[in-house]
Amino acid sequence: MKALEKISDDEAQKIGERLGVDFQLFTIEEFKDALNVELKAEIKQGELQPSEDLNDSDLEAIGRVTMSHINVFDD
């Protein structure tokens, strides 16, 4: 996969489906926004480089972290 600065709707849906996200609780758009916040945070913290190629495993990891934050900060 190419380097990402933002996760698209399609990518968010694929990540959500792989993680078993219940899109009855929130929309794909809300999930995508949360994924992009996490992606930006990981880039800012130096865990990812903006030019780094991300594979499905990387995106799934970002999805798992995002879901853990959603579950902790249920608002």
N, C-alpha and C positions, 0 to 999 in steps of 0.2 A: 504494500500500500504506500502511496505517496505521503510526503510530509503533510501534517495537518496543523492548521491554526484554529480551525473550527470543525466541529462534527456536524454533519448534515442530518436532515430528517431521516433519510434512508438508513444511514449508519446508526442513528439513535434507535430506530426501530429494530434493526438487526441485533444490536447489543442487547436491547431490552428483551427480545424474544429468546436469545441465548441464555439470558439470566433468569428467565421466567417472570419478568416484570408484569404486574397486573395493571394494564392501562385503563382499568376502570377507576383506579385511585387517582390518577393524574394523566394528563395528555402526553402524547409523544413530544409535543413542543416544550412542555414543562421539563420533561426528562432530558431532552436535548439541551435546554438552557443549563440545567444542572450539570450535565456532562461537560459542557463548554467551560463552566466555572471551574470544575475540577481540572480539566486539561490546562487551562490558563494558570491555575495554581501550581500544577506540577512543572510547567515551563518556568514560572517565576522562581520556584524553589530550586531550579536546576536539575530536577529529576528527569526531565525531558528537554530536549533541544528543539526549537521550532523547526529546524531543518531535518530532524530525525524521522526516518521512515517508521511508521507505526504499523504493526501487523494486527491481525484479529485478536491475538492474545493480549497485546498492549491495550487495545480498546476495551476488551472484556475486563481487564484489571481496572481501568478507569471507571467502567460501569459498576464494578463491585464496590469501589471506594465511594462512588456517588450514591449508591443504594445504602451503604452503611451510614452515610451522612443523612440521607432522607429518613432512614429508620430511627436515628438518634434525635434528629431535629424535626420531628413530625409536626409541621405547621402548614 
